[in-house]
Amino acid sequence: MAEMIKKKRWLYLPIIIIGFVLGLIYLTKAADYLTLPFLSTLLLILTFLEIYPSKNYFSKGNLIKMISALAVVALALWYQIAVFIIG
């Protein structure tokens, strides 16, 4: 991932930063209940992009990254259900 971003840094970084900032501004102003799913999806995409180039999905480091991302998404889902659906 790092090598890919270094090669096309001029293209990826501005798009990522602008998309992230605009997405957060829109979601916090217009649709607060969509902020956590947006950030969770972003986390899963970035985790996949970090793991994908190595092609070694089941190494200890990559498993820790995947489990950590899934744990954060599970906590966000629990919060989403508890606050916006039940509460």
C-alpha positions in Angstrom: 0.0 0.0 0.0 2.7 2.4 0.9 4.6 1.9 -2.3 1.4 2.3 -4.4 0.6 5.6 -2.6 4.2 6.8 -3.0 4.0 6.2 -6.8 0.7 8.0 -7.3 0.7 10.2 -4.2 -0.2 13.3 -6.3 -3.5 11.6 -7.2 -4.5 9.5 -4.2 -3.8 11.7 -1.3 -5.8 14.8 -2.4 -8.8 12.6 -3.3 -8.6 10.8 0.0 -8.3 13.9 2.1 -11.0 15.9 0.2 -13.4 12.9 0.2 -12.9 12.3 3.9 -13.3 15.9 4.9 -16.4 16.5 2.7 -17.9 13.2 3.9 -17.4 14.0 7.5 -18.8 17.5 7.1 -21.9 16.2 5.2 -22.5 13.4 7.6 -22.2 15.4 10.8 -24.4 18.3 9.5 -27.0 16.4 7.5 -27.2 12.8 8.5 -25.6 12.2 11.9 -26.7 8.6 12.0 -24.6 7.8 8.9 -21.3 8.9 10.3 -20.3 5.7 12.0 -21.2 3.4 9.0 -19.2 5.8 6.8 -16.2 5.7 9.0 -16.5 1.9 9.5 -16.6 1.4 5.7 -13.6 3.6 5.3 -11.7 1.7 8.0 -12.5 -1.6 6.2 -11.4 -0.3 2.8 -8.1 1.1 4.2 -7.4 -2.1 6.1 -8.0 -4.1 2.9 -5.7 -1.8 0.9 -3.0 -2.2 3.5 -3.2 -6.0 3.5 -3.9 -6.6 -0.2 -0.4 -5.9 -1.7 1.4 -8.4 0.6 -0.8 -11.3 -0.6 -0.1 -12.9 2.8 -3.6 -12.6 4.4 -3.0 -15.0 7.2 0.2 -13.7 8.7 0.2 -12.7 12.3 0.4 -8.9 11.6 -2.4 -9.0 9.0 -4.7 -11.1 11.2 -4.2 -8.6 14.0 -5.1 -5.7 11.5 -8.2 -7.5 10.3 -9.4 -8.5 13.8 -8.8 -4.9 15.1 -10.8 -3.4 12.2 -13.6 -5.8 12.7 -13.7 -5.2 16.4 -13.9 -1.4 15.8 -16.7 -2.0 13.3 -18.6 -4.2 15.8 -18.4 -1.6 18.5 -19.6 1.1 16.0 -22.5 -1.2 15.0 -23.4 -1.8 18.7 -23.3 2.0 19.3 -25.4 2.6 16.2 -28.0 0.1 17.3 -28.1 1.3 20.9 -28.2 5.0 20.3 -30.1 5.5 17.1 -32.4 2.5 16.8 -33.2 1.5 20.4 -32.7 4.9 22.1 
